[in-house]
Amino acid sequence: MIPYGRQDITNEDIDAVVSVLKSDFLTQGPAIPRFEGEITRYTGAKHAIAVSNGTAALHIACLAFGLGEGDWLWTSPISFVASANCALYCGAKVDFVDIDSATYNMCPKALEEKLLRAEKENRLPKIVVPVHLTGQPCDMKAIKTLADRFGFSIIEDACHAIGAKYNGNPVGACEYSDITVFSFHPVKIVTTAEGGALTTNNDALAEKIRRFSCHGITRDQNALHVKDQGAWYYEQLELGFNYRLTDIQAALGVSQIQRLESYVAARHEIAAQYNRLLADLPLTLPEQSPQSFSAYHLYVIRLKLGALSVSRADVFAALREANIGVNVHYIPIYQQPYFQSLEMEFQQCPNAEAYYREAISIPMYPGISEEDIRFVSAKLKELLI
Ligand SMILES: *Cc1c(COP(=O)(O)O)cnc(C)c1O
């Protein structure tokens, strides 16, 4: 099976992991600050905090803003469920903003309209989570303008988008947001097996995030209620979690992130080949907005169903039958049985539903062979023409 995405592990990666295994620290050692330093260096953000996965990062990002009962978080319906679950973990309510039909990212116009309605009903969101779907940055400037006008905080879900740029600046710089969240799951751009990170330029948020990732515990002299007790002394200041990354994972991350730019360049080359090979088929190919440089985590094609006699399910099944590991990113979150069981009146999102009916993610990862790219493209041509 040609997978839709996969990791790239080199001998350097293996050596980096093995050297941690032979060292004194498997966790809470020197590889963690080294990895965090690589993330701040790369993104230009003031702070980076490495955590156990992207979902944990979203959870404590919400907690850092005090999200809780009675609060609202809005996100995109076309995302992994974690983008919405983070609100529910905090006891808050979640709702959705429809996507833009060209980029598949949260539509700023739809966001503005929803904010105006919510303002009248006195239920403005505390947090909005734009998701950089497929690695293409959202229209962050427009979303930030709305944040300033309506008073919400922004957490960028950049789980697809490390290595992407917006207006020439790395995603994670938090130029138009409060916090950015990354995932290092093996299908993502760089991997630590499981892993995640948050970046922010806000000192107070960084301190809270760090504490929430480590049981709510601090040893910082300035934060302690009782001072000068001794070197053993620490205090738990709030209810936190063990969301730490291990040094084994961080060492893999340090090694992987050295290749971030070459990975993203390779993904752009693969996208250019698909763009060329699929140009004449009844498909909508990924549109790139001029201010965005995508990390190209995914290459999503949309079937022009009106021009076809086959369904998405038929095409999908035939591709799988041909050993092409296609996938669909994503089912609108509010259609999930769990979300339906909440008996909330979620925003219906027609653009998201239209996208979902047509979308297929085809294989995209550095290291896919030319032959496989041509095979996938030829198979699509055979099925669609
Ligand atoms: C992968 C992903 C997450 C969750 O990250 P994990 O590291 O798997 O917990 C959240 N949001 C999006 C958009 C993702 O793709």
The ligand as an SDF file (V2000), in Angstrom:
LIG
                    3D

 15 15  0  0  0  0  0  0  0  0999 V2000
   -2.9560   15.6290   14.3720 C   0  0  0  0  0  0  0  0  0  0  0  0
   -3.8780   16.7380   14.6920 C   0  0  0  0  0  0  0  0  0  0  0  0
   -4.2250   17.0860   16.0070 C   0  0  0  0  0  0  0  0  0  0  0  0
   -3.8430   16.2670   17.1920 C   0  0  0  0  0  0  0  0  0  0  0  0
   -2.4990   16.0270   17.3120 O   0  0  0  0  0  0  0  0  0  0  0  0
   -1.9910   14.7090   18.1090 P   0  0  0  0  0  0  0  0  0  0  0  0
   -0.5260   14.9580   18.2230 O   0  0  0  0  0  0  0  0  0  0  0  0
   -2.3240   13.5340   17.2680 O   0  0  0  0  0  0  0  0  0  0  0  0
   -2.6840   14.7080   19.4240 O   0  0  0  0  0  0  0  0  0  0  0  0
   -5.0140   18.2030   16.1990 C   0  0  0  0  0  0  0  0  0  0  0  0
   -5.4560   18.9470   15.1680 N   0  0  0  0  0  0  0  0  0  0  0  0
   -5.1600   18.6310   13.9010 C   0  0  0  0  0  0  0  0  0  0  0  0
   -5.6620   19.5040   12.8050 C   0  0  0  0  0  0  0  0  0  0  0  0
   -4.3870   17.5140   13.6230 C   0  0  0  0  0  0  0  0  0  0  0  0
   -4.1270   17.1720   12.3530 O   0  0  0  0  0  0  0  0  0  0  0  0
  1  2  1  0
  2  3  1  0
  2 14  2  0
  3  4  1  0
  3 10  2  0
  4  5  1  0
  5  6  1  0
  6  7  2  0
  6  8  1  0
  6  9  1  0
 10 11  1  0
 11 12  2  0
 12 13  1  0
 12 14  1  0
 14 15  1  0
M  END
$$$$
